[in-house]
Amino acid sequence: MPDGVDLMGDTKTGGTLDKLTSAGHVHGVYPEAGLQMSAYRKATVCWLRDGSRVPMPATAEVGIVLHLQAEGYRIYPALCGDDIYEYFRYAQVIDEWTSKISSAKADRPVVGPALQLPAVGSKAVA
């Protein structure tokens, strides 16, 4: 740990200890934890339990994920530096696309309603 920086951490309680997903990640401890912590690192203020605000302290580019289960726990390192934050920003853009722009409920949805094709004779052309 560099001097003058704090260690970022996150606790996960899902999944199963030591069980791997098909992608090779520990079930319940996903790489997205690094995205989440990278966003926290960019915050300028943080809230304490009493509701007061304080300046966000400098944090290391590697954080830890505590995987907590009834049968025990594991601690994993997770990258959360500026390079990971760039991917967090991409994820934000994709979320905006999914929830606001491409949604059928958007003011101007990407895919509109089905077109009505003209009938040829008495049969509709499909």
CORHUUR-V204035 format. One record per pair of residues at least 6 apart in sequence whose C-alpha atoms are under 6 Angstrom apart, sorted by the first residue. I is the first residue (numbers start at 1). J is the second residue. D is the distance in whole Angstrom. If there is no record, write none. Layout:
I,J,D ; I,J,D
This chain:
5,58,5 ; 5,59,5 ; 5,60,6 ; 6,59,4 ; 7,59,6 ; 7,60,6 ; 7,63,6 ; 8,63,5 ; 9,63,5 ; 9,64,5 ; 9,65,6 ; 10,65,5 ; 11,65,6 ; 11,66,5 ; 11,67,6 ; 12,67,5 ; 13,67,6 ; 13,68,5 ; 13,69,6 ; 14,28,5 ; 15,27,5 ; 15,28,4 ; 16,27,6 ; 19,26,6 ; 19,27,6 ; 20,26,4 ; 20,27,5 ; 21,27,6 ; 34,78,5 ; 34,79,5 ; 34,80,5 ; 35,88,5 ; 37,80,6 ; 38,80,4 ; 38,81,6 ; 38,85,5 ; 44,55,6 ; 44,56,5 ; 45,54,6 ; 45,55,4 ; 45,56,5 ; 46,53,6 ; 46,54,6 ; 46,56,5 ; 47,53,5 ; 61,80,5 ; 61,81,4 ; 62,78,6 ; 62,79,4 ; 62,80,5 ; 63,77,6 ; 63,78,5 ; 64,76,5 ; 64,77,5 ; 64,78,6 ; 65,75,6 ; 65,76,5 ; 66,74,6 ; 66,75,5 ; 67,73,5 ; 67,74,5 ; 100,106,6 ; 102,109,6 ; 102,110,5 ; 103,109,6 ; 119,125,6
